[in-house]
Amino acid sequence: MLIFFQKNWFHILIWVSMLVYLILAPNLYVQFILKRGKPIQGVEGRPVDSNQIKFTIDGLSFHTVEGQDIYILSGWAFSVLDRNVSPDMYDRAIVLASDTKTYFFPIETVYRKDVQDTYKDLSMNLVGSGFKVFISKDVIQQGEYRIGIIFKNSHTGLAYFSDKPARYIVRSPNRLSYSE
C-alpha cells in the first residue's frame, strides 16, 4: 500500500484537492464573489402579524445582473396603519420563511404611479410603494418558503409584518419558482 501512495502521490493530491474544492466552492462563492441577492444578516425573529399591510407580488423573474445569475421578486406594498406616513418612511424587507429557516432580503424602492391611481381613495402618497428584491438561489436552502413583508417605521421603530394572502417561493436544486 505504501508503494501505491509513493507511486501515485501526485494523482492522490489532485483528487483530494478537487474534492475539497467541490465541498468549499459554493460557500466561497457566496461569501466572496456574490454581490447581490444576499439576505440581510443579524435580523432575528419577526414582528407580530398585522392586517394593516396591503401587498402583492407581481412576479419572480430570472436576470443576469453584474455578471451574476439573480432572481428579481417584484411587487408593491404599503401600510394603512398611519395614513400620514408615506411608504418611503418605512424600512421594508421581504421575508422568506419555511418551517426550519427564515431569510430577510432588503427591498429597493420602485416608483409605481399605477398603485397611487388604484388607491387614490385612501388619500395617501403611494407612489413609492413598489419594490424589487434581488435573490440569489445560492443563498437559500432547498424547500418551500412563504413570502412575507416587514414594515419598520424609521421614526418610531415600530415594526409590522404580513404574509397574507399566502404566496410562496420554491427553491429546487436548480432554480427558484413563484406560486400562489
N, C-alpha and C positions, 0 to 999 in steps of 0.2 A: 504494500500500500504506500509506503514511504517513497518508493521508486516512482509510483504513479504521480504523486504530488510533485516530486522533483522534476519529473519529465514534463509535466503539464501545468506548472505553476502560473505561467502567463495566461493560459486559457481560463484557468480557475479564477484568477484575478479579474479578468474581463467579465466573466459570468457573474461573479459576486458584485462587481461594480454596476452592471446592468440591473441586477435585482434591487440593489439599494436605490438606484435612480428611479426605477418604477415605483417603489414604495414612497419615496420622498418628493418626487416631481410635482404631483398635484398640490401638495401643501406649499411648496416653494413658489409655485406659480401664483397661487392666491396671495401669499404673503408679500412677495417682492415684485411681481410683474403686473398683476391685475390692478387697474387704477379705478375703474368704475364698476358699480354693481355689487359693492361690498355692503354688508349690513353695518348698522351703527353699533359700535362697541360700548359696553358699560351701561346699557339700558336694562333695567331689571323690572320684571313684572309688567302689569298694565293697569291703568285706572279702571274705575268702576264703569260698567256699561251705561251708555246714555242713549235715549231715544230721541235726542235733540240734534242729531247729526244726520244730514242727508248726503248720501254719496252714491256714486255709480262708477262702474268700471266700463270704459269704452272698449278696451281690448288689451291683448298682450301680443306684441309683435317682436320678431327677431331682426336685429340690426348688427352691422359691424361698425363700432364706434371706436375711433382712435386705434384701429387695428385689432380690436378685441371683439369677440362674439358676445353680445349683450342682448337681453330681452328688455323691452320697454313696456311697462304697465302704465296705461294712461286712463284718465277719467276726470272727475270733478267731485268736490266735497265742500260742504260748508256747515257751520253750526248755527242753529237758530236760538241758542241759549241767550245770546246778547246781540240784539239786532243793531246795536250802535257800533259793533266791532266788525271791521272788515276781515275777510279770510286771511289777509296777509299779516294780521296782528297775532296770528296763531303760529306756533311751531307745529308742523304736521309731520307725521311719519306713517308709513304703511307697515302693518303688522302681518306677518305670515306665521300662523300658529297651527301646529299639529298636536297630537296627544303627547309627544315627547320633546318637541323642540319649538322655539319661538325665535323669529328673526324680525328685526326692526330696520326698515330702509328709509333713508332720507328722501324727501319729496322736493322736486324742483317745480316751482310755480309756472303755470301756463295760463295766459290770459284768455278767458272764454266769454266773449260777449253773448254767445248763444245762451249760456246759463243765466246771465243777467236778464236777457229778454224773456226767457221762460218763466222766471220767478220774480218778475217786476212787481207783483202784488205784495211781496214781502218788504218792499222799501228798504232793501239792503244793498250794499256795494258787493256784488258777487263776481265782478269781472276777474278777480284774481283767484277764483275758486278752482280753476283747472290745475291738474298736476301731471307730472310724468315721473316715473321711478325706474331707475336703472337696476336691473337684477342680473347677476351672473349665475348661471346654473351650477357653476363650480363651487359656490359657497353654500349651497343648500343640500342637505341630505335627501335621499330619495323618500318620497311619501306624498301625502295629500295635505295641503295647508289651507286653512280658512283665511280669507283676506279680511283684514280689519283696518281701521284708521284711528290714530290718536290725534287729538287737538289739544295743545297746551297753550293757554293764554300767556303770552310773553310778559304781560304786566303783572298779572295776579299769581301766576304759577299754577293755577287750577288746570287739571287735565281731564279730558273726556274721551271715551272710547266707544266705537260702534263696529260691529261686524255683521250687521243686518241690512238687507237680506243676505242670505248665505251665498258666497262666491268662493271659488277655490282655484288655487294653482296646484297642479300636479307635477312633481319632479320625477320623471322616469330616468332610466340610465343615460339617455342621450339628449333629452330636451325638457323644456317646460311647456305646459299647456294650461289653458284657462277654461274653467267650466262654471256654470251657474247651478 
